[in-house]
Amino acid sequence: MPKRKIVDEGEVIRWFEDGWSYQDMIDEYRRKYGIDTVSSMWGNFRYRRGLDRRIARDDELIPWAVKKEHRQLYPVIMLRVEARRRAGLALDEDRAKRLESWRVMLEEQGTVVHYDPDTANGFSYIPREPGDADIIRKPPMKTTQRRNADERL
């Protein structure tokens, strides 16, 4: 049986509770114990121990299969931050301010977020219509292909 890489589970659980990133954990294990780890190991540990996820997957806010080249654009980043807010997860001061400013911009301009994977920019802001109940224009059908990592198949 292979040697376990987790030296002190209590320590790791505290790191999760304190909001350490996987990269922080990787770096600290290399520094402190001389053990090389990968992100998936920490994610698996979190899942096996039933610890809270760090991200909030919200298929109502991001119902599209977003192309790789569009995944780091500002509208989808802000949708992820909004998903964190709605899930009751902590936001740092910078993200909270940017989210508030972005939401005010949507409101003042009367727009919602739209996604068209066949365009260069992917995301755009389009005029709000009476049927728009949220900050996005909902597509006729969800196309997101990622499942929640905590849901069993």
Buried (B, 14 or more C-beta within 10 A) or exposed (E): EEEEEBEEEEEBBEBBEEEBEBEEBBEBBEEEEEBEBEEEBBBEBBEEEEEEBBEBBBBEBBBBEBEEEBEEBEBBBBBBBBBBBEEEBEBEEEBBEBBEEBBEEBEEEEBBBBBBEEEEEBBBBBEBEEEBEEBBBBEEEEEBEEEEEEEEE
